[in-house]
């Protein structure tokens, strides 16, 4: 097995351990067992617990960025992308996101990890703002941040999967949640079309 393949296998195993056992269960021995490699292998690649946690954070970001996404050309494609991301969080991405939430809990007590996660979150805020702009929405930094933070806030509820909570906030239908979120922040699509028809212009960047 090539070094790159083994490294990825170990990082994926570490994500699984962190997701299933929490931070207390994250040990090199547990990672080796989950990866099916000889004892001591993960320690050769990630000598300290700090380097293991950093490897998990980096791998989570890689997996997130590798998710298939449509080219955003309008509001409909943005809704589709957001709905797909939420559905992925409750399905195939569940393990990755459980591990990522565990990283945040660790980061509250580890400034070095908080700095890594801060950079990741800032990049995601920028990416979501660019996606909203590509959809032709009247973006302001505040509106873009509200949408992104609402998406982030939805994740713990999707992971827990409480049916009453999901139904109460509309997360039992991710696509509908995404559409309603954009409607709440930017107004309904048909309302904006009427504004344009009456000569109203989109709110410029930096407006209220």
C-alpha positions as CSV (number, residue, x, y, z in Angstrom):
1,X,0.0,0.0,0.0
2,X,1.4,3.4,-1.0
3,X,2.2,5.9,1.7
4,X,-0.5,8.3,0.5
5,X,-3.1,5.5,0.5
6,X,-2.1,4.3,4.0
7,X,-2.2,7.9,5.3
8,X,-5.7,8.4,4.0
9,X,-6.8,5.1,5.4
10,X,-5.5,6.1,8.8
11,X,-7.1,9.5,8.7
12,X,-10.4,7.9,7.7
13,X,-10.1,5.4,10.5
14,X,-9.3,8.3,12.9
15,X,-12.5,10.1,11.8
16,X,-14.5,6.9,12.5
17,X,-13.0,6.5,15.9
18,X,-13.6,10.1,16.9
19,X,-17.2,10.0,15.6
20,X,-18.0,6.7,17.3
21,X,-16.1,7.0,20.5
22,X,-15.6,10.7,21.1
23,X,-12.4,12.5,22.0
24,X,-11.7,10.2,24.9
25,X,-11.7,7.2,22.7
26,X,-9.3,8.7,20.2
27,X,-6.0,6.8,20.7
28,X,-3.4,5.6,18.3
29,X,-4.2,2.0,19.3
30,X,-7.9,2.6,18.4
31,X,-7.0,4.1,15.1
32,X,-4.7,1.2,14.2
33,X,-7.5,-1.3,15.0
34,X,-10.1,0.6,13.0
35,X,-7.7,0.8,10.0
36,X,-6.7,-2.8,10.3
37,X,-3.0,-2.1,10.4
38,X,-0.2,-3.3,12.7
39,X,0.0,-1.6,16.2
40,X,2.1,1.6,16.1
41,X,1.4,2.4,12.4
42,X,-0.7,5.5,13.1
43,X,2.0,6.8,15.5
44,X,4.6,6.6,12.8
45,X,2.5,8.9,10.6
46,X,1.0,11.1,13.4
47,X,3.4,10.9,16.4
48,X,1.3,13.0,18.8
49,X,-2.4,13.3,19.6
50,X,-2.2,16.9,18.4
51,X,-0.9,15.8,15.0
52,X,-3.7,13.2,14.9
53,X,-6.4,15.8,15.6
54,X,-4.9,18.1,12.9
55,X,-4.9,15.2,10.4
56,X,-8.6,14.6,11.1
57,X,-9.5,18.3,10.6
58,X,-7.6,18.4,7.3
59,X,-9.2,15.1,6.1
60,X,-12.7,16.4,7.0
61,X,-12.1,19.4,4.9
62,X,-10.8,17.3,1.9
63,X,-13.9,15.1,2.1
64,X,-16.2,18.1,2.3
65,X,-14.5,19.8,-0.7
66,X,-14.7,16.6,-2.8
67,X,-18.5,16.5,-2.5
68,X,-20.1,16.9,-6.0
69,X,-21.7,20.3,-6.4
70,X,-23.6,21.9,-9.3
71,X,-22.3,25.0,-10.9
72,X,-24.4,27.8,-9.3
73,X,-26.1,29.8,-12.0
74,X,-29.4,30.8,-10.3
75,X,-31.5,30.5,-7.2
76,X,-32.7,27.0,-8.1
77,X,-29.2,25.5,-8.4
78,X,-28.2,27.1,-5.1
79,X,-31.3,25.6,-3.3
80,X,-30.4,22.2,-4.9
81,X,-26.8,22.5,-3.6
82,X,-27.8,23.5,-0.1
83,X,-30.4,20.8,0.1
84,X,-28.0,18.2,-1.1
85,X,-25.4,19.3,1.5
86,X,-28.0,19.0,4.3
87,X,-29.1,15.6,3.1
88,X,-25.5,14.4,2.9
89,X,-25.0,15.5,6.5
90,X,-27.8,13.3,7.7
91,X,-26.6,10.4,5.5
92,X,-23.2,9.6,4.0
93,X,-21.5,12.5,5.7
94,X,-22.8,11.7,9.2
95,X,-19.6,10.2,10.5
96,X,-17.4,13.0,9.1
97,X,-19.6,15.7,10.7
98,X,-19.8,13.9,14.0
99,X,-16.0,13.9,14.1
100,X,-16.0,17.6,13.1
101,X,-18.3,18.5,16.0
102,X,-16.0,16.6,18.3
103,X,-13.1,18.7,17.0
104,X,-15.0,21.8,17.9
105,X,-15.5,20.6,21.4
106,X,-11.7,19.9,21.6
107,X,-10.9,23.3,20.1
108,X,-12.7,25.1,23.0
109,X,-9.8,23.9,25.2
110,X,-7.1,23.9,22.6
111,X,-6.2,27.3,21.0
112,X,-4.0,25.7,18.3
113,X,-6.9,23.6,17.1
114,X,-9.3,26.6,17.3
115,X,-7.0,28.5,15.0
116,X,-7.2,25.7,12.4
117,X,-11.0,25.4,12.6
118,X,-11.3,29.2,12.4
119,X,-9.5,29.3,9.1
120,X,-11.7,26.5,7.8
121,X,-14.9,28.2,8.9
122,X,-13.8,31.5,7.4
123,X,-13.2,29.9,4.1
124,X,-16.6,28.3,4.2
125,X,-18.3,31.6,4.9
126,X,-16.5,33.1,1.8
127,X,-17.5,30.1,-0.4
128,X,-21.2,30.4,0.6
129,X,-21.2,34.1,0.0
130,X,-19.7,33.5,-3.5
131,X,-22.4,30.9,-4.2
132,X,-25.2,33.3,-3.2
133,X,-23.7,36.0,-5.4
134,X,-23.4,33.5,-8.3
135,X,-27.1,32.7,-7.8
136,X,-27.9,36.4,-8.5
137,X,-29.1,37.2,-5.0
138,X,-28.8,40.7,-3.6
139,X,-26.0,39.7,-1.3
140,X,-24.6,41.6,1.6
141,X,-22.1,40.2,4.0
142,X,-24.7,40.1,6.7
143,X,-27.2,38.2,4.6
144,X,-24.6,35.8,3.4
145,X,-23.4,35.1,6.9
146,X,-27.0,34.5,8.1
147,X,-27.5,31.8,5.4
148,X,-24.2,30.1,6.1
149,X,-24.6,30.1,9.9
150,X,-28.2,28.8,9.6
151,X,-26.8,25.9,7.5
152,X,-24.1,25.2,10.1
153,X,-26.7,25.4,12.9
154,X,-28.8,22.8,11.2
155,X,-26.1,20.1,11.3
156,X,-26.3,19.1,15.0
157,X,-30.1,18.6,14.6
158,X,-29.6,16.5,11.5
159,X,-27.1,14.3,13.3
160,X,-29.3,13.8,16.3
161,X,-32.3,13.2,14.1
162,X,-35.0,14.0,16.5
163,X,-38.2,13.8,14.4
164,X,-40.1,16.5,16.4
165,X,-37.3,19.0,16.1
166,X,-36.6,18.3,12.5
167,X,-40.3,18.8,11.7
168,X,-40.6,21.9,13.8
169,X,-37.8,23.7,11.9
170,X,-38.4,22.1,8.4
171,X,-35.3,19.9,8.3
172,X,-37.4,16.9,7.6
173,X,-37.3,18.2,4.0
174,X,-33.7,19.6,3.4
175,X,-34.6,21.0,0.0
176,X,-37.6,22.9,1.5
177,X,-35.5,24.1,4.4
178,X,-32.9,25.5,2.0
179,X,-35.6,27.2,-0.1
180,X,-37.4,28.7,3.0
181,X,-34.1,29.9,4.4
182,X,-33.3,31.9,1.2
183,X,-36.9,33.2,1.2
184,X,-36.5,34.4,4.8
185,X,-33.2,36.1,4.2
186,X,-33.8,37.5,0.6
187,X,-37.5,37.4,0.2
188,X,-39.5,35.0,-2.0
189,X,-38.3,34.7,-5.6
190,X,-41.6,35.8,-7.0
191,X,-41.7,38.9,-4.8
192,X,-38.2,39.9,-6.0
193,X,-39.4,39.4,-9.6
194,X,-42.3,41.8,-8.9
195,X,-39.8,44.4,-7.4
196,X,-37.7,44.2,-10.6
197,X,-40.8,44.6,-12.7
198,X,-41.7,47.8,-10.9
199,X,-38.2,49.2,-11.3
200,X,-36.8,48.4,-7.9
201,X,-33.1,47.6,-7.8
202,X,-31.3,45.0,-5.7
203,X,-29.8,46.2,-2.4
204,X,-26.2,47.0,-3.1
205,X,-23.3,45.2,-1.3
206,X,-23.0,46.6,2.2
207,X,-26.6,47.7,2.3
208,X,-29.2,46.8,5.0
